[in-house]
Amino acid sequence: MRHIHWKLPKVSVFILVGLMAMVLILGGCGSNGQVSKPAAGVAASAADELAFYNGKTVTFVVATKAGGGYDSYGRLIAPFLQKYLPGSTVIVKNVPGAGHIIGANEIYNAKPDGLTLGTFNKGLIMSQIAGMEGIKFDLNKFNWLGDASTESRVLIVGTKSPYHSIDDLKKASEEIKMATAGVGSASHNDALMLSNIFGFKVKLISGYAGQEADLAMMRGEVVGQVGAFDSMRNMIENKEARALVIIGKEKIPELPDVPLLSDIGPADKKALTELMNSQAWLARPLATTPGIPEGRLKVLREAMKKALTDPELLQKAKQANLPVTYVTPEEVTQTVSTALNQPPEIVKIVTEAVKNAKD
Amino acid sequence: MFEASLQGLAQVFVWPNAGFMLLGATIGMVVGFIPGLGGNFMLAMMIPFVFGMDPYAAFALLLGGHAVVHTGGAISALLFNTPGTGPNAATCFDGYPLVKQGQTGRAMGIAMAASAFGGVFGALLMVFIIPIVRPIIMAFGPPEFFMMVMVGVAALAFLGGNSVAKGLAVGALGLLMSMVGQDPSTGVVRYGFGSLYLWDGINQVLVVIGIFAVSEMLELSQQGGSIADTHGAAKVSGGVLTGIKDVFRHWWLNLRCSAIGGIIGVVPGLGGEAASFLAYGHAVQTSKTPEKFGSGMIEGLIAPESAHNSKEGGALIPTVVFGVPGSSGMAILLGAFLILGLAPGPKLLSEHLPLVFNMAWTVAIANVFGAALGLVLANQMARLTYLRSSIIVPLILMFAVLGAYGTHNSMGDILVVFVFGIVGYYLKKYRYPKAPLIMGLVLGRMAEVNLNMAWDLYGISFMTRPITLVLFVILITTIVYPIIKRMRASRKGGNVHADAV
């Protein structure tokens, strides 16, 4: 019985250690967000606002795990943002989960002091239109800081498939099998919306992680997929795939014969094609919390612009194969609000695309 | 061809390439050892540094590191029961029990030698399979993946020690847990309970840390003493050699598990964890004493270690041959090709064949070097397992909590770890096996996704594809054969295991 007497305190030691570890980590997180400066009632001057960052820690939230594309951009930009916010320390914090929603929630609901900003998937535009659960933000109310890169997306089909144009797809008697990463992913949404725009029959095969879909195309188990041109470039160059249409604002020099969606989309589907184009365009949007002091937002936007146009950053970006194109906050705000402002019939299509349970 | 191979080999040893490979492999071992960091993170960090480098030097650094990440991860799995990388989760199943028996040196010897064996196999596979890779890739799709996973699921029944029912019960719980989160084919969130955290499901690394590391520490803090049984203390260094010999004694299993890992690498579609778990399942199914797995079986440690290192060599093939990366790590590596001005694909093979051979050689040699590095440190590290509980328990718990937090940087991670710490404690107390929980969790997800895809693609006729059919026959055999064996044994008048329920 003596043993039982001894067991209890040891269990509590164990729990204590666990608690201490949690406290340590909580403490570590808390200190990032600490603000010591009392809120001044009067509007501060630009110099004051820049001085505000002296000695502060800015958290750059990346809504994915470490090692992915969003993370690479975050880690590329952070030191240069720090450079243009003198005296500050910019740290990258990975907040992955729920398809970028957790990270976007964190930025949106942070203390509005301009010390939290970050990047997440533009596909959240679709999620918001569809009114997905779990979203605790309004993209219209984010303070946009710009966009670090633009991209075009392409619909590709395997070279062994009998399809050479969108018209071929329309004429097909079979359902066109397209690979997607999963319901709500960009590849899924785009494929469904393209089938709606052009009226070809599509059957989505969901569950291909990363570029497993490329091999599925080569095996011929699916006809094609929609994805960023940069990720598809190799397959096209190696003649494993051909592009049928470009989603985006500009033609792609490497693909002179492939038409733009806005050129071949039917007139009555213009709203949908524009939605697709604009949300494809913003590849790495950057945002901060709504409601931060006006002057501070200006300082942040200025610092972000300087960072993204810094020759040293551009050089580093080139070395890391991360294309950088600075898009102004005004253009991002405009693009997002246009994209979000959709007539009910489009909301219905998008909702079906994002939420649709299997037929 | 032969000449190109020699040219590639020579480039491995040319300065500074050799230095970069050693540097890469050392970084890879450290990154693998630290839970929460992984190969992808390391590659992403290295990429900016390779700009402007000679391709041979660049790949020496990148592949040298990438090849040995799981070798480093095995060390933390063995010593702290906390897998350094996801695929190392299966290393805990039989590795930690060996360490507890005071056979740390031997366990390290086995893990390092099996990793090196698998790594070299993967590199050789890369060279020899290139001419026939297209038909192999063509032959495996979701229907085949589904069947492969089901063969692994069948192993759950053997993992309950002497009780089939206990193995199946825990395995079923694992399968059930795999249903938590957003279903990729319907988008429906299951068992989400309104928590965004649960959308991504329950991460198996957290469950491993919980039911292995945390629960073992809970027990240790109650019992006192040290992790390893002190009787074996004198034999740490001798044990390393025994471990290496064990690996060569089981060369046939090693070869089979390396082949499983290699194939899973060549035909991506099952994810990083599949190789080690399916190899573990295979080792269990082909063992004469499957009931002993989980209690420190040599085979149970060899299988995952050889498989996940072999997988990395295999995974290079689609990247190099088609320019199609099969995993997120390979996608980052593909970025490196572009930075260096090389276009992966058929052209790379015709124009840069020595470089392709060099990559294979680098993977092979880095694997041997990484394992050797692990062995050199083995004796020092093994001493940790003789520390008394009041010192080692807080240390390991800290390690476990940090490793867990690195998964999503979320407090939810730590909660999951402690909840499963308690689950693991009671599983052990009531003599339920732990491994089937993880196996069920990992395999359940793969089985479901691939079944959904197979069904969407082919309907019920997916069952009639030749390889699927062969795998199905294997599946039926592994289930029926032990039953027949048992019936025969009981007919002969022999005792059926008394506690088989």
Contacts between the chains, C-beta under 8 A, distances in Angstrom:
chain1	res1	chain2	res2	distance
A	7	B	222	5.4
A	10	B	221	5.1
A	10	B	222	5.2
A	11	B	218	7.4
A	11	B	221	7.3
A	11	B	222	6.6
A	13	B	221	6.2
A	14	B	217	7.0
A	14	B	218	5.5
A	14	B	221	4.6
A	14	B	393	7.1
A	14	B	397	7.8
A	17	B	393	7.0
A	17	B	394	5.0
A	17	B	397	5.2
A	17	B	398	8.0
A	18	B	214	8.0
A	18	B	397	6.4
A	18	B	401	7.4
A	18	B	418	5.8
A	21	B	397	6.3
A	21	B	398	5.8
A	21	B	401	4.3
A	21	B	414	7.5
A	22	B	401	7.4
A	22	B	411	7.4
A	22	B	414	5.8
A	25	B	401	7.1
A	25	B	405	5.8
A	25	B	411	7.6
A	25	B	414	7.0
A	26	B	411	7.3
A	65	B	408	7.6
A	66	B	37	7.7
A	66	B	40	7.6
A	66	B	41	4.6
A	66	B	44	7.4
A	67	B	38	6.9
A	67	B	40	3.5
A	67	B	41	4.3
A	67	B	43	7.3
A	67	B	44	4.6
A	67	B	328	7.1
A	67	B	332	7.1
A	68	B	40	7.6
A	68	B	44	7.8
A	68	B	328	6.9
A	71	B	44	6.8
A	72	B	44	5.7
A	72	B	47	7.9
A	75	B	44	7.9
A	93	B	409	6.5
A	94	B	408	8.0
A	94	B	409	5.3
A	95	B	408	7.8
A	95	B	409	6.1
A	95	B	410	7.6
A	96	B	200	7.8
A	96	B	408	5.5
A	96	B	409	7.5
A	97	B	196	6.4
A	97	B	197	6.5
A	97	B	199	6.5
A	97	B	200	5.2
A	97	B	408	5.7
A	97	B	410	7.0
A	98	B	182	7.7
A	98	B	196	4.5
A	98	B	197	7.8
A	98	B	199	4.0
A	98	B	200	6.5
A	99	B	182	7.9
A	99	B	199	7.5
A	101	B	196	6.2
A	101	B	199	7.8
A	102	B	196	5.2
A	102	B	197	7.5
A	102	B	410	7.8
A	105	B	196	7.4
A	133	B	189	7.7
A	134	B	196	4.8
A	134	B	199	7.1
A	177	B	457	6.9
A	181	B	184	7.2
A	182	B	182	7.5
A	182	B	184	3.3
A	182	B	185	7.1
A	182	B	187	7.1
A	183	B	182	7.9
A	183	B	183	8.0
A	183	B	184	6.7
A	183	B	185	7.0
A	183	B	186	6.2
A	183	B	187	2.9
A	184	B	182	8.0
A	184	B	187	5.5
A	203	B	456	7.0
A	204	B	456	8.0
A	205	B	453	5.6
A	205	B	456	5.0
A	205	B	457	5.9
A	206	B	184	5.3
A	206	B	185	4.4
A	206	B	452	7.5
A	206	B	453	7.4
A	206	B	456	7.8
A	207	B	142	7.7
A	207	B	184	4.8
A	207	B	185	5.6
A	207	B	449	4.3
A	207	B	450	7.4
A	207	B	452	6.2
A	207	B	453	4.9
A	208	B	269	7.9
A	208	B	453	7.7
A	209	B	271	6.7
A	210	B	268	7.9
A	210	B	325	7.3
A	210	B	326	7.7
A	210	B	327	6.4
A	210	B	328	5.4
A	210	B	331	6.3
A	211	B	324	6.0
A	211	B	325	5.3
A	211	B	326	7.0
A	211	B	331	6.2
A	212	B	268	5.4
A	212	B	269	5.2
A	212	B	326	6.7
A	214	B	322	7.8
A	214	B	324	4.3
A	215	B	137	6.1
A	215	B	267	7.4
A	215	B	268	6.6
A	215	B	269	7.2
A	215	B	318	6.5
A	215	B	322	7.9
A	215	B	324	5.9
A	215	B	326	6.9
A	216	B	141	7.0
A	218	B	137	6.9
A	218	B	138	7.5
A	218	B	322	6.9
A	218	B	324	7.2
A	219	B	137	6.8
A	219	B	138	5.3
A	219	B	141	5.7
A	220	B	138	7.9
A	221	B	141	5.1
A	221	B	142	7.5
A	221	B	457	5.5
A	222	B	457	7.7
A	231	B	331	7.9
A	234	B	322	8.0
A	234	B	323	3.7
A	234	B	324	7.0
A	234	B	334	7.1
A	234	B	343	7.3
A	234	B	344	6.7
A	234	B	345	6.4
A	235	B	322	7.9
A	235	B	323	7.0
A	235	B	324	6.6
A	237	B	323	7.6
A	237	B	343	6.6
A	237	B	345	7.0
A	238	B	322	6.5
A	238	B	323	5.4
A	238	B	345	4.1
A	238	B	346	6.4
A	238	B	347	7.9
A	240	B	322	6.6
A	240	B	324	7.5
A	316	B	48	6.3
A	318	B	51	7.8
A	319	B	48	5.2
A	319	B	51	3.5
A	319	B	52	7.5
A	319	B	339	6.7
A	320	B	47	5.4
A	320	B	48	4.6
A	320	B	51	7.4
A	320	B	335	7.7
A	320	B	339	7.3
A	321	B	47	7.2
A	321	B	335	4.6
A	321	B	336	8.0
A	321	B	338	5.3
A	321	B	339	4.9
A	354	B	187	7.4
A	355	B	187	6.1
A	356	B	187	7.1
A	357	B	186	4.9
A	357	B	187	6.9
A	357	B	188	6.4
A	358	B	185	6.2
A	358	B	186	5.1
